[in-house]
């Protein structure tokens, strides 16, 4: 429709416009989503795209199994209605199995061909970055019909360690003016975000990134593969060999990553990325994501990680290096010391229960609309949150016992590694009675 005068807007709607002149290229399109009377208590993210690109025969939602990209527009507003961002962008679906779900996740990417290669806004309040190359709108995948908070809370337990994890902002999403429900706005683990996190800006094309066991996303996996082949042949029998392994991998990152995976009893362990930069320390570092299967089933996860032949779902995760390192006395001592310290301080039941309750309160005003939109049960949601709280309360004690029994720790060893953690467990259990 040709613009001829002011457009009256009185209900939730989208206005999209482009400037045209004979003999000239069209301008970049622009869009504005107007949301009326919803009273949201979290951020509002509005996605705008040609309806055919989103829901048509060749649209993102229709052909969800195909990895494709469509042009769009994104706006981000604070809970108070202040505009943080309004830019053209590329839209892609996010995830693998979650693509089959009705409420799908999105990657939102800045592209030069659509107007800008960076979103110039401080999108994550706990980072001091002023711009981002991309971000994710995550509908919580398998946890989407359960608690909608599991992954973002559990991955945040990596805070303060040498493991890269995604920050989170709560939001609701509108697509072409239609309410699409609660989402977790997350950082995206990619070359741009890794270099931003590590202070390697401008070196995005020079880093190596590998997903899972050996899927090369960027660069090469050759150095890690050579080190792993050596370990498979020779093990890590002494301090000299441990030092050689430590020249290839950041041992602190490796320890913290595995400790967290074991703590949360995650089964979907192929969801991991590791990266390195030869211009920096040249060592492999770990990034954790997608813990939707964490804090779910009562699992002796230290035994699973020491299982010869693989761990995780279908034993598909190669745990050769972890087993070899755990057979090295110096590494064994470092790993158990780290695990015991974290169970006594950052990974206590009380702290995690507080995180769950805080998130529950933040989501409470938005959940009725979310359930109405996607047909979810309030009773089931409340039950699943209660189960998550109970898991947080009981996991530290159970895990300490699993370590004791699996590693056949003596009384003196238990006191050395887990004495402080057990005292903390007993204090918190007494407070809950």
C-alpha positions as CSV (number, residue, x, y, z in Angstrom):
1,X,0.0,0.0,0.0
2,X,1.3,3.4,-0.9
3,X,1.8,5.7,2.1
4,X,-0.3,8.8,1.8
5,X,-0.6,10.0,5.4
6,X,-0.5,9.0,9.1
7,X,-1.4,5.4,9.9
8,X,-3.8,4.9,12.9
9,X,-2.7,2.0,15.1
10,X,-5.0,1.0,18.0
11,X,-4.3,-2.7,18.4
12,X,-1.3,-5.0,18.3
13,X,0.0,-4.8,14.8
14,X,3.1,-4.5,12.6
15,X,3.9,-1.6,10.3
16,X,6.5,-2.3,7.6
17,X,7.8,0.2,5.1
18,X,10.3,0.7,2.3
19,X,11.2,3.8,0.3
20,X,11.1,3.5,-3.5
21,X,12.1,5.9,-6.3
22,X,12.3,5.4,-10.0
23,X,15.9,4.9,-11.1
24,X,17.2,4.1,-7.6
25,X,17.6,1.0,-5.5
26,X,14.9,0.5,-2.9
27,X,15.9,1.3,0.6
28,X,16.3,-1.3,3.2
29,X,12.9,-2.2,4.6
30,X,12.1,-1.2,8.2
31,X,9.5,-2.4,10.6
32,X,7.8,-1.5,13.9
33,X,5.7,-3.8,16.0
34,X,3.1,-2.1,18.2
35,X,2.0,-4.2,21.3
36,X,-1.0,-3.0,23.2
37,X,-2.3,-3.8,26.6
38,X,-0.3,-6.9,27.4
39,X,1.5,-5.8,30.5
40,X,4.6,-8.0,30.0
41,X,7.0,-8.1,32.9
42,X,10.0,-9.3,30.8
43,X,11.6,-8.1,27.6
44,X,9.6,-8.2,24.4
45,X,11.3,-9.4,21.2
46,X,9.4,-8.8,18.0
47,X,10.4,-10.7,14.8
48,X,9.0,-9.6,11.5
49,X,9.4,-11.5,8.2
50,X,7.5,-12.1,5.0
51,X,4.7,-14.5,6.0
52,X,5.8,-16.8,3.2
53,X,9.4,-16.8,4.5
54,X,8.1,-17.9,7.9
55,X,5.1,-20.0,7.3
56,X,4.8,-20.5,3.5
57,X,5.6,-23.6,1.5
58,X,9.3,-22.9,1.7
59,X,9.2,-21.2,5.1
60,X,11.2,-21.7,8.2
61,X,8.3,-23.2,10.1
62,X,7.1,-25.4,7.3
63,X,10.4,-26.9,6.2
64,X,11.8,-27.0,9.7
65,X,14.2,-29.9,9.0
66,X,16.0,-27.9,6.4
67,X,18.8,-25.5,7.5
68,X,17.8,-22.3,5.7
69,X,18.0,-18.6,6.3
70,X,15.4,-15.9,5.6
71,X,15.6,-12.1,5.9
72,X,13.7,-10.4,8.7
73,X,13.6,-7.6,11.2
74,X,14.1,-7.8,15.0
75,X,13.1,-5.4,17.7
76,X,14.0,-5.7,21.4
77,X,12.2,-3.8,24.1
78,X,12.8,-3.7,27.8
79,X,10.0,-4.7,30.2
80,X,9.4,-1.0,30.6
81,X,8.9,-0.5,26.9
82,X,12.2,1.1,26.1
83,X,13.5,0.2,22.7
84,X,16.9,-1.5,22.8
85,X,17.2,-2.6,19.2
86,X,15.5,-2.3,15.9
87,X,17.4,-3.8,12.9
88,X,17.1,-5.9,9.8
89,X,18.6,-9.4,10.4
90,X,18.9,-13.0,9.2
91,X,16.5,-15.5,10.8
92,X,17.3,-19.2,11.1
93,X,15.8,-22.0,13.2
94,X,17.9,-23.1,16.2
95,X,18.4,-26.6,17.5
96,X,18.2,-30.1,16.2
97,X,15.4,-32.3,17.8
98,X,13.7,-29.2,19.1
99,X,12.8,-28.2,15.5
100,X,10.0,-30.7,15.6
101,X,8.3,-28.9,18.5
102,X,5.5,-26.4,17.9
103,X,7.3,-23.6,19.7
104,X,10.6,-23.5,17.8
105,X,13.8,-21.6,18.6
106,X,15.5,-19.0,16.4
107,X,19.0,-17.7,15.6
108,X,18.9,-14.0,15.0
109,X,22.0,-12.9,13.1
110,X,23.3,-9.5,12.0
111,X,24.3,-9.5,8.3
112,X,25.8,-6.7,6.3
113,X,23.6,-7.4,3.3
114,X,20.6,-6.6,5.4
115,X,22.0,-3.4,6.9
116,X,24.5,-4.1,9.7
117,X,26.9,-6.8,10.7
118,X,26.5,-6.1,14.5
119,X,23.6,-5.4,16.7
120,X,24.7,-2.3,18.6
121,X,23.0,-2.8,21.9
122,X,24.0,-4.1,25.4
123,X,21.7,-7.1,24.9
124,X,22.8,-9.1,28.0
125,X,22.9,-7.2,31.3
126,X,25.6,-9.4,32.8
127,X,28.1,-8.8,30.0
128,X,29.7,-5.4,29.4
129,X,29.6,-5.8,25.6
130,X,28.0,-3.0,23.6
131,X,27.3,-5.0,20.5
132,X,26.6,-8.6,19.3
133,X,26.9,-10.5,16.0
134,X,24.0,-12.8,16.9
135,X,21.8,-14.2,19.6
136,X,19.4,-17.1,20.2
137,X,15.8,-17.2,21.1
138,X,15.4,-20.5,22.9
139,X,12.1,-22.2,23.7
140,X,13.8,-24.6,26.2
141,X,13.8,-27.6,23.9
142,X,12.8,-30.8,25.8
143,X,12.4,-28.7,28.9
144,X,9.9,-26.4,27.2
145,X,6.9,-28.4,28.4
146,X,8.5,-28.9,31.9
147,X,10.2,-26.1,33.8
148,X,11.5,-23.7,31.0
149,X,14.4,-22.8,33.2
150,X,16.6,-26.0,33.6
151,X,19.3,-25.3,30.9
152,X,19.8,-21.6,31.6
153,X,20.1,-22.1,35.4
154,X,22.4,-25.2,35.2
155,X,24.7,-23.8,32.6
156,X,25.1,-20.6,34.7
157,X,26.7,-22.8,37.3
158,X,29.9,-22.5,35.1
159,X,30.1,-18.8,36.3
160,X,33.5,-18.1,37.8
161,X,35.1,-21.2,36.2
162,X,37.2,-21.5,33.0
163,X,34.2,-22.8,31.0
164,X,32.3,-20.5,28.6
165,X,28.5,-20.5,29.0
166,X,25.6,-18.5,27.6
167,X,24.1,-15.6,29.5
168,X,20.3,-15.4,29.6
169,X,17.6,-12.7,29.5
170,X,13.9,-13.6,29.9
171,X,11.6,-12.4,27.1
172,X,8.4,-13.0,25.2
173,X,8.4,-13.2,21.5
174,X,6.0,-11.9,18.9
175,X,6.1,-13.1,15.3
176,X,4.5,-10.7,12.8
177,X,2.5,-9.2,15.6
178,X,1.3,-12.6,17.0
179,X,2.2,-13.6,20.5
180,X,4.5,-16.5,20.4
181,X,5.2,-17.1,24.1
182,X,8.0,-17.1,26.6
183,X,11.6,-17.6,25.4
184,X,15.0,-17.5,26.9
185,X,17.2,-15.0,25.0
186,X,20.7,-16.5,25.0
187,X,24.1,-15.7,23.8
188,X,25.1,-17.8,20.8
189,X,28.3,-19.9,21.1
190,X,30.0,-19.1,17.8
191,X,33.3,-17.6,16.6
192,X,32.2,-14.0,17.2
193,X,31.0,-14.6,20.8
194,X,34.0,-16.8,21.7
195,X,36.4,-14.1,20.5
196,X,34.4,-11.4,22.3
197,X,34.5,-13.5,25.6
198,X,38.2,-14.2,25.3
199,X,39.3,-10.8,24.0
200,X,40.2,-12.1,20.6
201,X,38.1,-9.7,18.5
202,X,39.3,-9.6,14.9
203,X,40.7,-13.2,15.0
204,X,37.4,-15.0,14.3
205,X,38.9,-16.6,11.2
206,X,41.9,-17.9,13.0
207,X,40.4,-20.0,15.8
208,X,39.5,-23.7,15.8
209,X,36.0,-24.8,17.0
210,X,34.9,-28.4,17.3
211,X,31.5,-29.7,18.4
212,X,30.9,-33.0,20.1
213,X,33.7,-35.6,19.6
214,X,35.2,-34.3,16.4
215,X,32.8,-32.3,14.3
216,X,34.9,-29.4,13.0
217,X,32.9,-26.2,12.7
218,X,35.9,-24.0,12.0
219,X,39.6,-24.6,11.5
220,X,41.1,-28.0,12.4
221,X,40.9,-30.7,15.1
222,X,44.3,-32.2,14.2
223,X,46.2,-31.2,17.3
224,X,43.5,-32.6,19.6
225,X,43.2,-35.8,17.6
226,X,47.0,-36.3,17.7
227,X,47.0,-35.8,21.5
228,X,44.1,-38.1,22.0
229,X,45.7,-40.8,19.9
230,X,48.9,-40.6,22.0
231,X,46.8,-40.8,25.2
232,X,45.0,-43.9,23.9
233,X,48.3,-45.6,23.2
234,X,50.2,-44.5,26.2
235,X,47.8,-43.2,28.9
236,X,48.8,-40.4,31.3
237,X,51.0,-42.3,33.7
238,X,53.2,-39.6,35.2
239,X,53.5,-35.8,35.8
240,X,55.6,-35.4,32.6
241,X,52.8,-36.8,30.4
242,X,50.2,-34.7,32.3
243,X,52.3,-31.6,31.5
244,X,52.3,-32.6,27.8
245,X,48.6,-33.0,27.8
246,X,48.3,-29.6,29.6
247,X,50.2,-28.0,26.7
248,X,47.3,-29.0,24.4
249,X,44.3,-28.5,26.6
250,X,43.4,-26.0,29.4
251,X,43.3,-28.4,32.3
252,X,41.2,-26.0,34.4
253,X,38.6,-25.7,31.7
254,X,38.6,-29.4,31.2
255,X,38.2,-30.1,34.9
256,X,35.4,-27.5,35.4
257,X,33.5,-28.7,32.3
258,X,33.5,-32.4,33.4
259,X,32.8,-31.6,37.0
260,X,29.7,-29.7,35.9
261,X,28.5,-32.4,33.6
262,X,28.9,-34.9,36.3
263,X,27.2,-32.7,38.9
264,X,24.0,-32.1,36.8
265,X,24.0,-35.8,35.5
266,X,23.5,-34.6,31.9
267,X,22.9,-37.5,29.5
268,X,23.0,-35.4,26.3
269,X,26.8,-34.9,26.5
270,X,27.5,-34.5,22.8
271,X,26.3,-30.9,23.1
272,X,29.7,-29.4,23.8
273,X,32.0,-27.2,21.9
274,X,35.7,-26.7,22.4
275,X,37.9,-24.0,20.9
276,X,41.4,-22.7,20.7
277,X,43.5,-19.8,19.3
278,X,47.1,-20.4,18.3
279,X,47.7,-16.6,18.7
280,X,46.8,-16.9,22.4
281,X,47.7,-19.9,24.6
282,X,47.0,-22.4,21.8
283,X,45.1,-24.6,24.2
284,X,41.7,-26.2,23.8
285,X,39.0,-24.6,26.1
286,X,35.5,-25.9,26.7
287,X,32.0,-24.3,26.3
288,X,28.9,-25.8,27.8
289,X,25.4,-25.6,26.5
290,X,22.0,-27.5,26.3
291,X,21.6,-29.0,29.8
292,X,17.9,-29.7,29.3
293,X,18.6,-33.3,30.3
294,X,20.4,-32.3,33.5
295,X,18.9,-32.6,37.0
296,X,16.4,-35.0,35.5
297,X,17.2,-38.6,36.5
298,X,19.1,-39.8,39.6
299,X,22.3,-41.0,37.9
300,X,25.7,-42.2,39.2
301,X,27.4,-39.9,36.7
302,X,30.9,-40.4,37.9
303,X,30.6,-44.1,37.2
304,X,29.1,-43.3,33.7
305,X,32.0,-40.9,32.9
306,X,34.4,-43.7,33.9
307,X,32.6,-46.3,31.8
308,X,35.1,-47.7,29.2
309,X,33.8,-47.3,25.7
310,X,31.9,-44.0,26.0
311,X,29.4,-42.1,28.1
312,X,26.2,-40.1,27.7
313,X,23.2,-41.1,25.5
314,X,24.1,-44.4,23.6
315,X,27.6,-44.1,25.0
316,X,28.3,-41.8,22.1
317,X,30.6,-39.3,23.9
318,X,34.3,-40.3,23.8
319,X,35.5,-40.2,27.4
320,X,38.9,-41.7,26.7
321,X,40.8,-38.6,27.8
322,X,38.8,-38.2,31.0
323,X,39.4,-41.8,32.0
324,X,43.1,-41.6,31.2
325,X,43.5,-38.4,33.2
326,X,41.6,-39.8,36.2
327,X,44.2,-42.6,36.3
328,X,46.9,-40.0,36.8
329,X,47.3,-39.3,40.6
330,X,48.0,-35.6,40.2
331,X,45.0,-35.0,38.0
332,X,42.8,-37.3,40.1
333,X,43.7,-35.1,43.2
334,X,43.0,-31.9,41.3
335,X,39.7,-33.1,40.0
336,X,38.3,-34.4,43.3
337,X,39.6,-31.2,45.1
338,X,37.7,-29.0,42.6
339,X,34.5,-31.1,42.8
340,X,34.6,-31.0,46.6
341,X,35.2,-27.3,46.7
342,X,32.4,-26.5,44.3
343,X,29.9,-28.7,46.2
344,X,30.9,-26.8,49.4
345,X,30.5,-23.4,47.9
346,X,29.0,-22.6,44.5
347,X,27.0,-25.8,43.8
348,X,25.2,-26.1,47.1
349,X,21.5,-27.1,47.3
350,X,20.6,-23.8,49.0
351,X,22.1,-21.6,46.2
352,X,20.5,-23.6,43.4
353,X,17.1,-23.8,45.1
354,X,17.2,-20.0,45.5
355,X,18.0,-19.7,41.8
356,X,15.1,-21.9,40.8
357,X,12.7,-20.0,43.1
358,X,13.9,-16.6,41.8
359,X,13.3,-17.8,38.2
360,X,9.9,-19.2,39.1
361,X,8.8,-15.8,40.5
362,X,10.2,-14.0,37.4
363,X,8.2,-16.3,35.1
364,X,5.0,-16.4,37.1
365,X,3.3,-13.4,35.5
366,X,4.0,-14.7,32.0
367,X,3.2,-18.3,32.4
368,X,-0.7,-18.1,32.2
369,X,-0.3,-16.6,28.7
370,X,2.4,-19.1,27.7
371,X,0.1,-22.0,28.8
372,X,-2.9,-20.6,27.0
373,X,-0.8,-20.1,23.8
374,X,0.7,-23.6,23.7
375,X,-1.9,-25.7,25.7
376,X,0.4,-26.6,28.6
377,X,-0.9,-27.7,32.0
378,X,-0.4,-25.5,35.1
379,X,-0.5,-28.6,37.3
380,X,2.2,-30.3,35.3
381,X,4.4,-27.2,35.3
382,X,4.1,-26.8,39.1
383,X,4.9,-30.5,39.6
384,X,8.0,-30.3,37.4
385,X,9.3,-27.2,39.1
386,X,8.8,-29.0,42.5
387,X,10.7,-32.0,41.1
388,X,13.6,-29.7,40.0
389,X,13.7,-28.2,43.5
390,X,13.8,-31.7,45.1
391,X,16.6,-32.8,42.8
392,X,18.6,-29.7,43.8
393,X,18.1,-30.5,47.4
394,X,19.2,-34.1,47.2
395,X,21.8,-34.1,44.5
396,X,24.9,-33.1,46.4
397,X,24.6,-35.8,49.1
398,X,23.8,-38.5,46.5
399,X,26.7,-37.4,44.3
400,X,29.2,-37.5,47.2
401,X,28.0,-41.1,48.0
402,X,28.4,-42.0,44.3
403,X,32.0,-40.7,44.4
404,X,32.7,-42.6,47.6
405,X,31.4,-45.9,46.3
406,X,32.6,-45.7,42.7
407,X,36.1,-44.7,43.6
408,X,36.2,-46.7,46.8
409,X,37.3,-43.7,48.8
410,X,38.6,-44.3,52.3
411,X,37.4,-42.3,55.3
412,X,40.5,-40.1,55.2
413,X,40.0,-39.4,51.5
414,X,36.3,-38.6,52.0
415,X,37.3,-36.1,54.7
416,X,40.0,-34.6,52.4
417,X,37.9,-34.2,49.3
418,X,34.3,-33.9,50.6
419,X,34.5,-33.1,54.3
420,X,33.5,-29.4,53.8
421,X,30.8,-30.4,51.3
422,X,29.2,-32.9,53.6
423,X,29.2,-30.4,56.5
424,X,27.4,-28.0,54.1
425,X,24.9,-30.7,53.1
426,X,24.1,-31.5,56.7
427,X,23.6,-27.8,57.6
428,X,21.2,-27.3,54.7
429,X,19.3,-30.5,55.4
430,X,18.9,-29.5,59.0
431,X,17.6,-26.0,58.0
432,X,14.9,-27.6,55.7
433,X,13.5,-29.9,58.4
